[in-house]
């Protein structure tokens, strides 16, 4: 089991978190961590942000352009 030091939201201090035995096959890279003091679970996973960029400079929706 690998230990990481994180801030526990329950204990409100920085404590070591350990990786529990993973049944999903992640082994050491399991995103689930447990606080060694209170047992609170935390999931550490990457966050993906998608941004939609418009190609043109027009801010009017296509449906509004046809109505006149």
N, CA, C and O atoms as a Tripos MOL2 file, in Angstrom:
@<TRIPOS>MOLECULE
protein
  272   271    68     0     0
PROTEIN
NO_CHARGES

@<TRIPOS>ATOM
      1 N           0.8250   -1.1850    0.0000 N.3       1 UNK1
      2 CA          0.0000    0.0000    0.0000 C.3       1 UNK1
      3 C           0.8710    1.2500    0.0000 C.2       1 UNK1
      4 O           1.8650    1.3280    0.7220 O.2       1 UNK1
      5 N           0.4910    2.2130   -0.8080 N.am      2 UNK2
      6 CA          1.2410    3.4520   -0.9390 C.3       2 UNK2
      7 C           0.5840    4.5250   -0.0880 C.2       2 UNK2
      8 O          -0.6420    4.6280   -0.0670 O.2       2 UNK2
      9 N           1.3760    5.3260    0.6130 N.am      3 UNK3
     10 CA          0.8490    6.4010    1.4440 C.3       3 UNK3
     11 C           1.0690    7.7530    0.7790 C.2       3 UNK3
     12 O           2.0970    7.9880    0.1450 O.2       3 UNK3
     13 N           0.0890    8.6360    0.9310 N.am      4 UNK4
     14 CA          0.1880   10.0180    0.4710 C.3       4 UNK4
     15 C          -0.3210   10.9010    1.5870 C.2       4 UNK4
     16 O          -1.2220   10.5050    2.3270 O.2       4 UNK4
     17 N           0.2400   12.0880    1.7230 N.am      5 UNK5
     18 CA         -0.2190   12.9970    2.7510 C.3       5 UNK5
     19 C          -1.1440   14.0360    2.1120 C.2       5 UNK5
     20 O          -0.7360   14.7940    1.2320 O.2       5 UNK5
     21 N          -2.4020   14.0550    2.5760 N.am      6 UNK6
     22 CA         -3.4200   14.9670    2.0670 C.3       6 UNK6
     23 C          -4.1660   15.5880    3.2420 C.2       6 UNK6
     24 O          -4.0370   15.1360    4.3790 O.2       6 UNK6
     25 N          -4.9420   16.6210    2.9580 N.am      7 UNK7
     26 CA         -5.7610   17.2500    3.9940 C.3       7 UNK7
     27 C          -7.0940   16.5090    4.0740 C.2       7 UNK7
     28 O          -7.8330   16.4400    3.0910 O.2       7 UNK7
     29 N          -7.3940   15.9630    5.2360 N.am      8 UNK8
     30 CA         -8.6510   15.2520    5.4610 C.3       8 UNK8
     31 C          -9.7330   16.2710    5.7900 C.2       8 UNK8
     32 O          -9.5420   17.1100    6.6710 O.2       8 UNK8
     33 N         -10.8570   16.2110    5.1010 N.am      9 UNK9
     34 CA        -11.9430   17.1620    5.3440 C.3       9 UNK9
     35 C         -12.6690   16.8630    6.6490 C.2       9 UNK9
     36 O         -13.2930   17.7600    7.2160 O.2       9 UNK9
     37 N         -12.6050   15.6420    7.1340 N.am     10 UNK10
     38 CA        -13.2490   15.2720    8.3990 C.3      10 UNK10
     39 C         -12.3680   15.6770    9.5840 C.2      10 UNK10
     40 O         -12.8410   16.3210   10.5200 O.2      10 UNK10
     41 N         -11.0940   15.3000    9.5420 N.am     11 UNK11
     42 CA        -10.1720   15.5980   10.6390 C.3      11 UNK11
     43 C          -9.6890   17.0500   10.6070 C.2      11 UNK11
     44 O          -9.2650   17.5770   11.6360 O.2      11 UNK11
     45 N          -9.7470   17.7030    9.4490 N.am     12 UNK12
     46 CA         -9.3370   19.0900    9.2230 C.3      12 UNK12
     47 C          -7.8460   19.3220    9.4980 C.2      12 UNK12
     48 O          -7.4540   20.3920    9.9630 O.2      12 UNK12
     49 N          -7.0210   18.3100    9.2080 N.am     13 UNK13
     50 CA         -5.5670   18.4370    9.2790 C.3      13 UNK13
     51 C          -4.9490   17.5560    8.1860 C.2      13 UNK13
     52 O          -5.6200   16.6980    7.6130 O.2      13 UNK13
     53 N          -3.6580   17.7830    7.9080 N.am     14 UNK14
     54 CA         -2.9620   16.9550    6.9300 C.3      14 UNK14
     55 C          -2.5430   15.6450    7.5880 C.2      14 UNK14
     56 O          -1.8730   15.6280    8.6200 O.2      14 UNK14
     57 N          -2.9530   14.5610    6.9660 N.am     15 UNK15
     58 CA         -2.6670   13.2270    7.4890 C.3      15 UNK15
     59 C          -2.2730   12.3030    6.3420 C.2      15 UNK15
     60 O          -2.5740   12.5830    5.1820 O.2      15 UNK15
     61 N          -1.6040   11.2110    6.6660 N.am     16 UNK16
     62 CA         -1.3080   10.2400    5.6090 C.3      16 UNK16
     63 C          -2.5780    9.4980    5.1790 C.2      16 UNK16
     64 O          -3.3870    9.0910    6.0130 O.2      16 UNK16
     65 N          -2.7320    9.3340    3.8870 N.am     17 UNK17
     66 CA         -3.8150    8.5420    3.3020 C.3      17 UNK17
     67 C          -3.1820    7.3140    2.6880 C.2      17 UNK17
     68 O          -2.0940    7.3940    2.1170 O.2      17 UNK17
     69 N          -3.8450    6.1840    2.7960 N.am     18 UNK18
     70 CA         -3.3190    4.9530    2.2190 C.3      18 UNK18
     71 C          -4.2620    4.4100    1.1600 C.2      18 UNK18
     72 O          -5.4670    4.6600    1.1850 O.2      18 UNK18
     73 N          -3.6900    3.6680    0.2390 N.am     19 UNK19
     74 CA         -4.4630    3.0370   -0.8130 C.3      19 UNK19
     75 C          -4.9590    1.6960   -0.2900 C.2      19 UNK19
     76 O          -4.1540    0.8570    0.1130 O.2      19 UNK19
     77 N          -6.2800    1.4800   -0.2890 N.am     20 UNK20
     78 CA         -6.7940    0.1860    0.1790 C.3      20 UNK20
     79 C          -6.5490   -0.8880   -0.8780 C.2      20 UNK20
     80 O          -6.2230   -0.5610   -2.0190 O.2      20 UNK20
     81 N          -6.6980   -2.1540   -0.5210 N.am     21 UNK21
     82 CA         -6.6040   -3.2080   -1.5360 C.3      21 UNK21
     83 C          -7.6620   -2.9760   -2.6190 C.2      21 UNK21
     84 O          -8.8490   -2.8660   -2.3150 O.2      21 UNK21
     85 N          -7.2360   -2.9050   -3.8580 N.am     22 UNK22
     86 CA         -8.1330   -2.5490   -4.9650 C.3      22 UNK22
     87 C          -8.6650   -3.8080   -5.6450 C.2      22 UNK22
     88 O          -7.8930   -4.6340   -6.1330 O.2      22 UNK22
     89 N          -9.9820   -3.9460   -5.6720 N.am     23 UNK23
     90 CA        -10.6010   -5.1000   -6.3230 C.3      23 UNK23
     91 C         -10.8140   -4.8610   -7.8170 C.2      23 UNK23
     92 O         -11.1820   -5.7800   -8.5490 O.2      23 UNK23
     93 N         -10.5800   -3.6070   -8.2750 N.am     24 UNK24
     94 CA        -10.7630   -3.2740   -9.6890 C.3      24 UNK24
     95 C          -9.5030   -3.5150  -10.5140 C.2      24 UNK24
     96 O          -9.5210   -3.3350  -11.7320 O.2      24 UNK24
     97 N          -8.4270   -3.9140   -9.8770 N.am     25 UNK25
     98 CA         -7.2000   -4.2090  -10.6060 C.3      25 UNK25
     99 C          -6.2960   -3.0140  -10.8200 C.2      25 UNK25
    100 O          -5.3890   -3.0890  -11.6500 O.2      25 UNK25
    101 N          -6.5000   -1.9080  -10.1080 N.am     26 UNK26
    102 CA         -5.6500   -0.7260  -10.2670 C.3      26 UNK26
    103 C          -4.3100   -0.8740   -9.5470 C.2      26 UNK26
    104 O          -3.3390   -0.2050   -9.8990 O.2      26 UNK26
    105 N          -4.2580   -1.7290   -8.5590 N.am     27 UNK27
    106 CA         -3.0750   -1.9480   -7.7200 C.3      27 UNK27
    107 C          -2.6240   -0.6370   -7.0790 C.2      27 UNK27
    108 O          -3.3990   -0.0140   -6.3540 O.2      27 UNK27
    109 N          -1.3790   -0.2040   -7.3340 N.am     28 UNK28
    110 CA         -0.8340    1.0080   -6.7090 C.3      28 UNK28
    111 C          -1.4120    2.2890   -7.3030 C.2      28 UNK28
    112 O          -1.3100    3.3420   -6.6730 O.2      28 UNK28
    113 N          -2.0090    2.2390   -8.4770 N.am     29 UNK29
    114 CA         -2.5620    3.4230   -9.1290 C.3      29 UNK29
    115 C          -4.0520    3.6080   -8.8460 C.2      29 UNK29
    116 O          -4.7240    4.3330   -9.5790 O.2      29 UNK29
    117 N          -4.5720    2.9840   -7.8250 N.am     30 UNK30
    118 CA         -5.9890    3.0850   -7.4750 C.3      30 UNK30
    119 C          -6.3220    4.5220   -7.0770 C.2      30 UNK30
    120 O          -5.5930    5.1110   -6.2790 O.2      30 UNK30
    121 N          -7.4050    5.1080   -7.6110 N.am     31 UNK31
    122 CA         -7.7480    6.4950   -7.2830 C.3      31 UNK31
    123 C          -8.3870    6.6560   -5.9110 C.2      31 UNK31
    124 O          -8.6020    7.7860   -5.4720 O.2      31 UNK31
    125 N          -8.6990    5.5630   -5.2190 N.am     32 UNK32
    126 CA         -9.3220    5.6430   -3.9010 C.3      32 UNK32
    127 C          -8.2500    5.6910   -2.8160 C.2      32 UNK32
    128 O          -7.2960    4.9130   -2.8320 O.2      32 UNK32
    129 N          -8.4240    6.6160   -1.8760 N.am     33 UNK33
    130 CA         -7.5140    6.7350   -0.7500 C.3      33 UNK33
    131 C          -8.3230    6.7980    0.5350 C.2      33 UNK33
    132 O          -9.4390    7.3170    0.5390 O.2      33 UNK33
    133 N          -7.7720    6.2740    1.6290 N.am     34 UNK34
    134 CA         -8.4380    6.2900    2.9240 C.3      34 UNK34
    135 C          -7.5790    7.0360    3.9320 C.2      34 UNK34
    136 O          -6.3630    6.8510    3.9770 O.2      34 UNK34
    137 N          -8.2200    7.8910    4.7500 N.am     35 UNK35
    138 CA         -7.5360    8.5970    5.8280 C.3      35 UNK35
    139 C          -7.1170    7.5640    6.8690 C.2      35 UNK35
    140 O          -7.9210    6.7180    7.2600 O.2      35 UNK35
    141 N          -5.8680    7.6270    7.3200 N.am     36 UNK36
    142 CA         -5.3880    6.6570    8.2990 C.3      36 UNK36
    143 C          -5.9120    6.9440    9.6990 C.2      36 UNK36
    144 O          -5.7980    6.0870   10.5750 O.2      36 UNK36
    145 N          -6.4770    8.1110    9.9370 N.am     37 UNK37
    146 CA         -6.9990    8.4410   11.2630 C.3      37 UNK37
    147 C          -8.4830    8.1010   11.4000 C.2      37 UNK37
    148 O          -8.8760    7.3930   12.3280 O.2      37 UNK37
    149 N          -9.3210    8.6130   10.4650 N.am     38 UNK38
    150 CA        -10.7690    8.4260   10.6150 C.3      38 UNK38
    151 C         -11.3670    7.4610    9.5970 C.2      38 UNK38
    152 O         -12.5080    7.0280    9.7580 O.2      38 UNK38
    153 N         -10.6140    7.1150    8.5490 N.am     39 UNK39
    154 CA        -11.1110    6.1850    7.5440 C.3      39 UNK39
    155 C         -11.9410    6.8250    6.4500 C.2      39 UNK39
    156 O         -12.5550    6.1190    5.6500 O.2      39 UNK39
    157 N         -11.9730    8.1720    6.3980 N.am     40 UNK40
    158 CA        -12.7260    8.8640    5.3430 C.3      40 UNK40
    159 C         -12.1150    8.5350    3.9860 C.2      40 UNK40
    160 O         -10.8940    8.5120    3.8280 O.2      40 UNK40
    161 N         -12.9730    8.2850    3.0250 N.am     41 UNK41
    162 CA        -12.5160    7.9410    1.6780 C.3      41 UNK41
    163 C         -12.4160    9.1830    0.8220 C.2      41 UNK41
    164 O         -13.2260   10.1020    0.9440 O.2      41 UNK41
    165 N         -11.4190    9.2070   -0.0460 N.am     42 UNK42
    166 CA        -11.2410   10.2960   -0.9980 C.3      42 UNK42
    167 C         -10.8540    9.6730   -2.3210 C.2      42 UNK42
    168 O         -10.0800    8.7170   -2.3700 O.2      42 UNK42
    169 N         -11.4000   10.2250   -3.3930 N.am     43 UNK43
    170 CA        -11.0820    9.7290   -4.7260 C.3      43 UNK43
    171 C         -10.2470   10.7830   -5.4310 C.2      43 UNK43
    172 O         -10.6660   11.9310   -5.5770 O.2      43 UNK43
    173 N          -9.0670   10.3820   -5.8630 N.am     44 UNK44
    174 CA         -8.1620   11.2700   -6.5720 C.3      44 UNK44
    175 C          -8.1620   10.8260   -8.0270 C.2      44 UNK44
    176 O          -7.6430    9.7620   -8.3650 O.2      44 UNK44
    177 N          -8.7500   11.6510   -8.8810 N.am     45 UNK45
    178 CA         -8.8450   11.3000  -10.2910 C.3      45 UNK45
    179 C          -8.6000   12.5500  -11.1330 C.2      45 UNK45
    180 O          -8.9140   13.6560  -10.6940 O.2      45 UNK45
    181 N          -8.0530   12.3920  -12.3170 N.am     46 UNK46
    182 CA         -7.8430   13.5550  -13.1770 C.3      46 UNK46
    183 C          -9.1680   14.1610  -13.6200 C.2      46 UNK46
    184 O         -10.1570   13.4520  -13.8080 O.2      46 UNK46
    185 N          -9.1770   15.4640  -13.7830 N.am     47 UNK47
    186 CA        -10.3690   16.1870  -14.2020 C.3      47 UNK47
    187 C         -10.1880   16.5960  -15.6560 C.2      47 UNK47
    188 O          -9.1650   17.1760  -16.0190 O.2      47 UNK47
    189 N         -11.1810   16.2960  -16.4880 N.am     48 UNK48
    190 CA        -11.1470   16.6740  -17.8900 C.3      48 UNK48
    191 C         -12.1190   17.8190  -18.1160 C.2      48 UNK48
    192 O         -13.3000   17.7230  -17.7830 O.2      48 UNK48
    193 N         -11.6100   18.9030  -18.6860 N.am     49 UNK49
    194 CA        -12.4440   20.0710  -18.9790 C.3      49 UNK49
    195 C         -12.5120   20.2280  -20.4890 C.2      49 UNK49
    196 O         -11.4880   20.2710  -21.1720 O.2      49 UNK49
    197 N         -13.7270   20.3130  -20.9950 N.am     50 UNK50
    198 CA        -13.9130   20.5030  -22.4380 C.3      50 UNK50
    199 C         -14.4600   21.8980  -22.6840 C.2      50 UNK50
    200 O         -15.4120   22.3260  -22.0320 O.2      50 UNK50
    201 N         -13.8520   22.6050  -23.6300 N.am     51 UNK51
    202 CA        -14.2380   23.9670  -23.9500 C.3      51 UNK51
    203 C         -14.7070   23.9970  -25.4010 C.2      51 UNK51
    204 O         -14.0220   23.5010  -26.2950 O.2      51 UNK51
    205 N         -15.8690   24.5760  -25.6210 N.am     52 UNK52
    206 CA        -16.3970   24.7140  -26.9660 C.3      52 UNK52
    207 C         -16.0520   26.1040  -27.4810 C.2      52 UNK52
    208 O         -16.4950   27.1090  -26.9250 O.2      52 UNK52
    209 N         -15.2700   26.1540  -28.5330 N.am     53 UNK53
    210 CA        -14.8760   27.4200  -29.1350 C.3      53 UNK53
    211 C         -15.6240   27.5930  -30.4490 C.2      53 UNK53
    212 O         -15.6910   26.6680  -31.2580 O.2      53 UNK53
    213 N         -16.1800   28.7710  -30.6600 N.am     54 UNK54
    214 CA        -16.8760   29.0260  -31.9200 C.3      54 UNK54
    215 C         -15.8770   29.4770  -32.9710 C.2      54 UNK54
    216 O         -14.8940   30.1480  -32.6570 O.2      54 UNK54
    217 N         -16.1320   29.1050  -34.2230 N.am     55 UNK55
    218 CA        -15.2270   29.4360  -35.3110 C.3      55 UNK55
    219 C         -15.4090   30.8770  -35.7760 C.2      55 UNK55
    220 O         -14.4420   31.5150  -36.1930 O.2      55 UNK55
    221 N         -16.6310   31.3960  -35.7120 N.am     56 UNK56
    222 CA        -16.8940   32.7480  -36.1920 C.3      56 UNK56
    223 C         -16.9660   33.7570  -35.0660 C.2      56 UNK56
    224 O         -16.9750   33.3940  -33.8900 O.2      56 UNK56
    225 N         -17.0170   35.0230  -35.4330 N.am     57 UNK57
    226 CA        -17.0920   36.0770  -34.4410 C.3      57 UNK57
    227 C         -18.5190   36.4430  -34.0870 C.2      57 UNK57
    228 O         -18.7360   37.2870  -33.2180 O.2      57 UNK57
    229 N         -19.5010   35.8290  -34.7390 N.am     58 UNK58
    230 CA        -20.8970   36.1440  -34.4940 C.3      58 UNK58
    231 C         -21.3690   35.5180  -33.1920 C.2      58 UNK58
    232 O         -21.0680   34.3580  -32.9120 O.2      58 UNK58
    233 N         -22.0910   36.2650  -32.4160 N.am     59 UNK59
    234 CA        -22.6150   35.7490  -31.1500 C.3      59 UNK59
    235 C         -24.1080   35.4480  -31.2480 C.2      59 UNK59
    236 O         -24.7410   35.1780  -30.2270 O.2      59 UNK59
    237 N         -24.6780   35.4860  -32.4270 N.am     60 UNK60
    238 CA        -26.1050   35.2200  -32.6170 C.3      60 UNK60
    239 C         -26.2680   33.7580  -33.0080 C.2      60 UNK60
    240 O         -25.5510   33.2600  -33.8760 O.2      60 UNK60
    241 N         -27.2010   33.0770  -32.3740 N.am     61 UNK61
    242 CA        -27.4640   31.6730  -32.6990 C.3      61 UNK61
    243 C         -28.0260   31.5440  -34.1040 C.2      61 UNK61
    244 O         -28.7130   32.4560  -34.5650 O.2      61 UNK61
    245 N         -27.7590   30.4370  -34.8070 N.am     62 UNK62
    246 CA        -28.2460   30.2520  -36.1830 C.3      62 UNK62
    247 C         -29.7680   30.3670  -36.2970 C.2      62 UNK62
    248 O         -30.2610   30.8720  -37.3050 O.2      62 UNK62
    249 N         -30.5140   29.9180  -35.3060 N.am     63 UNK63
    250 CA        -31.9640   30.0000  -35.3710 C.3      63 UNK63
    251 C         -32.4340   31.4660  -35.3180 C.2      63 UNK63
    252 O         -33.4620   31.8010  -35.9080 O.2      63 UNK63
    253 N         -31.7090   32.3190  -34.6350 N.am     64 UNK64
    254 CA        -32.0870   33.7150  -34.5420 C.3      64 UNK64
    255 C         -31.7250   34.4820  -35.7970 C.2      64 UNK64
    256 O         -32.3380   35.5170  -36.0580 O.2      64 UNK64
    257 N         -30.7670   34.0350  -36.5860 N.am     65 UNK65
    258 CA        -30.3950   34.7170  -37.8070 C.3      65 UNK65
    259 C         -31.4880   34.5980  -38.8630 C.2      65 UNK65
    260 O         -31.6910   35.5240  -39.6490 O.2      65 UNK65
    261 N         -32.1920   33.4730  -38.8910 N.am     66 UNK66
    262 CA        -33.2160   33.2710  -39.9110 C.3      66 UNK66
    263 C         -34.4750   34.0480  -39.6220 C.2      66 UNK66
    264 O         -35.1990   34.3840  -40.5590 O.2      66 UNK66
    265 N         -34.7720   34.3470  -38.3860 N.am     67 UNK67
    266 CA        -35.9990   35.0600  -38.0310 C.3      67 UNK67
    267 C         -35.7790   36.5530  -38.2020 C.2      67 UNK67
    268 O         -34.8680   37.1290  -37.6080 O.2      67 UNK67
    269 N         -36.6310   37.1810  -39.0270 N.am     68 UNK68
    270 CA        -36.4980   38.6290  -39.1930 C.3      68 UNK68
    271 C         -37.8250   39.2200  -39.5870 C.2      68 UNK68
    272 O         -37.9290   40.4320  -39.7770 O.2      68 UNK68
@<TRIPOS>BOND
     1     1     2 1
     2     2     3 1
     3     3     4 2
     4     3     5 am
     5     5     6 1
     6     6     7 1
     7     7     8 2
     8     7     9 am
     9     9    10 1
    10    10    11 1
    11    11    12 2
    12    11    13 am
    13    13    14 1
    14    14    15 1
    15    15    16 2
    16    15    17 am
    17    17    18 1
    18    18    19 1
    19    19    20 2
    20    19    21 am
    21    21    22 1
    22    22    23 1
    23    23    24 2
    24    23    25 am
    25    25    26 1
    26    26    27 1
    27    27    28 2
    28    27    29 am
    29    29    30 1
    30    30    31 1
    31    31    32 2
    32    31    33 am
    33    33    34 1
    34    34    35 1
    35    35    36 2
    36    35    37 am
    37    37    38 1
    38    38    39 1
    39    39    40 2
    40    39    41 am
    41    41    42 1
    42    42    43 1
    43    43    44 2
    44    43    45 am
    45    45    46 1
    46    46    47 1
    47    47    48 2
    48    47    49 am
    49    49    50 1
    50    50    51 1
    51    51    52 2
    52    51    53 am
    53    53    54 1
    54    54    55 1
    55    55    56 2
    56    55    57 am
    57    57    58 1
    58    58    59 1
    59    59    60 2
    60    59    61 am
    61    61    62 1
    62    62    63 1
    63    63    64 2
    64    63    65 am
    65    65    66 1
    66    66    67 1
    67    67    68 2
    68    67    69 am
    69    69    70 1
    70    70    71 1
    71    71    72 2
    72    71    73 am
    73    73    74 1
    74    74    75 1
    75    75    76 2
    76    75    77 am
    77    77    78 1
    78    78    79 1
    79    79    80 2
    80    79    81 am
    81    81    82 1
    82    82    83 1
    83    83    84 2
    84    83    85 am
    85    85    86 1
    86    86    87 1
    87    87    88 2
    88    87    89 am
    89    89    90 1
    90    90    91 1
    91    91    92 2
    92    91    93 am
    93    93    94 1
    94    94    95 1
    95    95    96 2
    96    95    97 am
    97    97    98 1
    98    98    99 1
    99    99   100 2
   100    99   101 am
   101   101   102 1
   102   102   103 1
   103   103   104 2
   104   103   105 am
   105   105   106 1
   106   106   107 1
   107   107   108 2
   108   107   109 am
   109   109   110 1
   110   110   111 1
   111   111   112 2
   112   111   113 am
   113   113   114 1
   114   114   115 1
   115   115   116 2
   116   115   117 am
   117   117   118 1
   118   118   119 1
   119   119   120 2
   120   119   121 am
   121   121   122 1
   122   122   123 1
   123   123   124 2
   124   123   125 am
   125   125   126 1
   126   126   127 1
   127   127   128 2
   128   127   129 am
   129   129   130 1
   130   130   131 1
   131   131   132 2
   132   131   133 am
   133   133   134 1
   134   134   135 1
   135   135   136 2
   136   135   137 am
   137   137   138 1
   138   138   139 1
   139   139   140 2
   140   139   141 am
   141   141   142 1
   142   142   143 1
   143   143   144 2
   144   143   145 am
   145   145   146 1
   146   146   147 1
   147   147   148 2
   148   147   149 am
   149   149   150 1
   150   150   151 1
   151   151   152 2
   152   151   153 am
   153   153   154 1
   154   154   155 1
   155   155   156 2
   156   155   157 am
   157   157   158 1
   158   158   159 1
   159   159   160 2
   160   159   161 am
   161   161   162 1
   162   162   163 1
   163   163   164 2
   164   163   165 am
   165   165   166 1
   166   166   167 1
   167   167   168 2
   168   167   169 am
   169   169   170 1
   170   170   171 1
   171   171   172 2
   172   171   173 am
   173   173   174 1
   174   174   175 1
   175   175   176 2
   176   175   177 am
   177   177   178 1
   178   178   179 1
   179   179   180 2
   180   179   181 am
   181   181   182 1
   182   182   183 1
   183   183   184 2
   184   183   185 am
   185   185   186 1
   186   186   187 1
   187   187   188 2
   188   187   189 am
   189   189   190 1
   190   190   191 1
   191   191   192 2
   192   191   193 am
   193   193   194 1
   194   194   195 1
   195   195   196 2
   196   195   197 am
   197   197   198 1
   198   198   199 1
   199   199   200 2
   200   199   201 am
   201   201   202 1
   202   202   203 1
   203   203   204 2
   204   203   205 am
   205   205   206 1
   206   206   207 1
   207   207   208 2
   208   207   209 am
   209   209   210 1
   210   210   211 1
   211   211   212 2
   212   211   213 am
   213   213   214 1
   214   214   215 1
   215   215   216 2
   216   215   217 am
   217   217   218 1
   218   218   219 1
   219   219   220 2
   220   219   221 am
   221   221   222 1
   222   222   223 1
   223   223   224 2
   224   223   225 am
   225   225   226 1
   226   226   227 1
   227   227   228 2
   228   227   229 am
   229   229   230 1
   230   230   231 1
   231   231   232 2
   232   231   233 am
   233   233   234 1
   234   234   235 1
   235   235   236 2
   236   235   237 am
   237   237   238 1
   238   238   239 1
   239   239   240 2
   240   239   241 am
   241   241   242 1
   242   242   243 1
   243   243   244 2
   244   243   245 am
   245   245   246 1
   246   246   247 1
   247   247   248 2
   248   247   249 am
   249   249   250 1
   250   250   251 1
   251   251   252 2
   252   251   253 am
   253   253   254 1
   254   254   255 1
   255   255   256 2
   256   255   257 am
   257   257   258 1
   258   258   259 1
   259   259   260 2
   260   259   261 am
   261   261   262 1
   262   262   263 1
   263   263   264 2
   264   263   265 am
   265   265   266 1
   266   266   267 1
   267   267   268 2
   268   267   269 am
   269   269   270 1
   270   270   271 1
   271   271   272 2
@<TRIPOS>SUBSTRUCTURE
     1 UNK1         2 RESIDUE 1 A UNK
     2 UNK2         6 RESIDUE 1 A UNK
     3 UNK3        10 RESIDUE 1 A UNK
     4 UNK4        14 RESIDUE 1 A UNK
     5 UNK5        18 RESIDUE 1 A UNK
     6 UNK6        22 RESIDUE 1 A UNK
     7 UNK7        26 RESIDUE 1 A UNK
     8 UNK8        30 RESIDUE 1 A UNK
     9 UNK9        34 RESIDUE 1 A UNK
    10 UNK10       38 RESIDUE 1 A UNK
    11 UNK11       42 RESIDUE 1 A UNK
    12 UNK12       46 RESIDUE 1 A UNK
    13 UNK13       50 RESIDUE 1 A UNK
    14 UNK14       54 RESIDUE 1 A UNK
    15 UNK15       58 RESIDUE 1 A UNK
    16 UNK16       62 RESIDUE 1 A UNK
    17 UNK17       66 RESIDUE 1 A UNK
    18 UNK18       70 RESIDUE 1 A UNK
    19 UNK19       74 RESIDUE 1 A UNK
    20 UNK20       78 RESIDUE 1 A UNK
    21 UNK21       82 RESIDUE 1 A UNK
    22 UNK22       86 RESIDUE 1 A UNK
    23 UNK23       90 RESIDUE 1 A UNK
    24 UNK24       94 RESIDUE 1 A UNK
    25 UNK25       98 RESIDUE 1 A UNK
    26 UNK26      102 RESIDUE 1 A UNK
    27 UNK27      106 RESIDUE 1 A UNK
    28 UNK28      110 RESIDUE 1 A UNK
    29 UNK29      114 RESIDUE 1 A UNK
    30 UNK30      118 RESIDUE 1 A UNK
    31 UNK31      122 RESIDUE 1 A UNK
    32 UNK32      126 RESIDUE 1 A UNK
    33 UNK33      130 RESIDUE 1 A UNK
    34 UNK34      134 RESIDUE 1 A UNK
    35 UNK35      138 RESIDUE 1 A UNK
    36 UNK36      142 RESIDUE 1 A UNK
    37 UNK37      146 RESIDUE 1 A UNK
    38 UNK38      150 RESIDUE 1 A UNK
    39 UNK39      154 RESIDUE 1 A UNK
    40 UNK40      158 RESIDUE 1 A UNK
    41 UNK41      162 RESIDUE 1 A UNK
    42 UNK42      166 RESIDUE 1 A UNK
    43 UNK43      170 RESIDUE 1 A UNK
    44 UNK44      174 RESIDUE 1 A UNK
    45 UNK45      178 RESIDUE 1 A UNK
    46 UNK46      182 RESIDUE 1 A UNK
    47 UNK47      186 RESIDUE 1 A UNK
    48 UNK48      190 RESIDUE 1 A UNK
    49 UNK49      194 RESIDUE 1 A UNK
    50 UNK50      198 RESIDUE 1 A UNK
    51 UNK51      202 RESIDUE 1 A UNK
    52 UNK52      206 RESIDUE 1 A UNK
    53 UNK53      210 RESIDUE 1 A UNK
    54 UNK54      214 RESIDUE 1 A UNK
    55 UNK55      218 RESIDUE 1 A UNK
    56 UNK56      222 RESIDUE 1 A UNK
    57 UNK57      226 RESIDUE 1 A UNK
    58 UNK58      230 RESIDUE 1 A UNK
    59 UNK59      234 RESIDUE 1 A UNK
    60 UNK60      238 RESIDUE 1 A UNK
    61 UNK61      242 RESIDUE 1 A UNK
    62 UNK62      246 RESIDUE 1 A UNK
    63 UNK63      250 RESIDUE 1 A UNK
    64 UNK64      254 RESIDUE 1 A UNK
    65 UNK65      258 RESIDUE 1 A UNK
    66 UNK66      262 RESIDUE 1 A UNK
    67 UNK67      266 RESIDUE 1 A UNK
    68 UNK68      270 RESIDUE 1 A UNK
